[in-house]
Amino acid sequence: MGSAPTLTCSLCACAKALMKLNEAEVLRNSLEKKANVIARFEEATFFSLKGEVCWRMGHVKLAKKMLREALSLLGRQFPRTSMGAFVKSQVEKLLYATYVARRASSLPQEAR
C-alpha cells in the first residue's frame, strides 16, 4: 500500500509536466521559425522531453511518435525491429567506448 501515493504523485508530476510542455509548444509554434542547427536541436529536445513524459504516463503511441519526430529532426532513424535496436545500441556503446579511450589517452599524465 505504501507505493500507491508515490505512483499517484508520479502521475501528477507527469501530468503537470505534460501541461507545461503543451504550453511551451503553443509558444514555440507562435514564434517565427529559424532553420538553423540550434533551432532543430532545441525542437528535437522538446519532442524528446514530451515523448519521455508521455511514456511515463503510459501513452506509448504518442511517446513513440514524439521520439520519432525528435530523431528525424536530428537526422536519425528509430529502429524498426528489436534486432535493429540491439545492433544500434551495441554500435553506440562501441563508439562511446572508443571516444572515452581516445579522450583518456589525450589527457595529460597527471590528470589521469
C-alpha positions in Angstrom: 0.0 0.0 0.0 2.9 2.3 0.5 3.6 2.6 -3.2 0.2 3.9 -4.2 0.8 7.6 -3.1 4.2 7.5 -4.9 2.6 6.3 -8.1 -0.1 8.9 -7.8 2.4 11.7 -7.2 4.5 10.5 -10.2 1.4 10.6 -12.4 0.5 14.0 -11.1 4.0 15.3 -11.8 3.9 13.8 -15.3 0.5 15.4 -15.9 1.9 18.8 -14.8 5.0 18.3 -17.0 2.8 17.4 -20.0 0.7 20.5 -19.4 3.7 22.8 -19.3 5.2 21.1 -22.4 1.9 21.7 -24.2 2.0 25.4 -23.2 5.6 25.5 -24.4 4.5 24.0 -27.7 1.9 26.7 -28.2 4.6 29.4 -27.5 7.1 27.6 -29.8 4.6 27.5 -32.6 3.8 31.2 -32.3 7.4 32.2 -32.8 8.9 32.6 -36.2 10.9 29.5 -37.3 14.6 29.7 -37.9 16.1 27.0 -40.0 19.4 26.6 -38.2 21.1 23.7 -36.4 20.4 25.1 -32.9 16.7 25.5 -33.6 16.5 21.9 -34.8 18.3 20.7 -31.8 16.0 22.6 -29.4 13.0 21.3 -31.2 14.3 17.8 -31.0 15.0 18.2 -27.3 11.4 19.4 -26.9 10.0 16.4 -28.7 12.2 14.1 -26.7 11.0 15.5 -23.4 7.4 15.3 -24.5 8.0 11.7 -25.6 9.5 10.8 -22.2 6.6 12.3 -20.3 4.1 10.6 -22.5 5.9 7.3 -22.0 5.9 7.7 -18.2 2.2 8.4 -18.3 1.5 5.3 -20.4 0.8 7.0 -23.7 3.1 4.7 -25.7 1.8 5.5 -29.2 2.2 9.3 -28.6 5.6 8.8 -27.0 6.8 6.8 -30.0 5.5 9.5 -32.3 7.3 12.2 -30.3 10.6 10.3 -30.2 10.4 9.5 -33.9 10.0 13.2 -34.6 12.9 14.1 -32.3 15.1 11.6 -34.1 14.1 12.7 -37.5 15.0 16.3 -36.7 18.5 15.1 -35.7 18.8 13.0 -38.9 18.5 9.7 -37.1 16.0 6.8 -37.6 14.1 4.9 -35.0 15.0 1.1 -35.2 12.1 -0.8 -36.8 12.8 -4.2 -35.1 14.2 -5.3 -31.8 17.2 -6.8 -33.6 17.8 -3.4 -35.1 17.6 -1.7 -31.7 20.0 -4.2 -30.3 22.5 -3.7 -33.1 22.2 0.1 -32.9 22.7 0.0 -29.1 25.9 -2.1 -29.5 27.3 0.2 -32.2 26.6 3.2 -29.9 28.3 1.5 -27.0 31.3 0.7 -29.1 31.5 4.3 -30.4 31.2 5.7 -26.9 33.9 3.3 -25.6 36.4 4.4 -28.3 35.5 8.0 -27.6 36.3 7.6 -23.9 39.5 5.7 -24.6 40.7 8.4 -27.1 39.8 11.1 -24.6 41.6 9.4 -21.8 44.8 9.0 -23.9 44.8 12.7 -24.8 44.7 13.8 -21.2 48.0 14.8 -19.5 49.5 12.0 -17.4 48.9 13.8 -14.0 45.2 14.3 -14.9 44.6 10.5 -15.3 
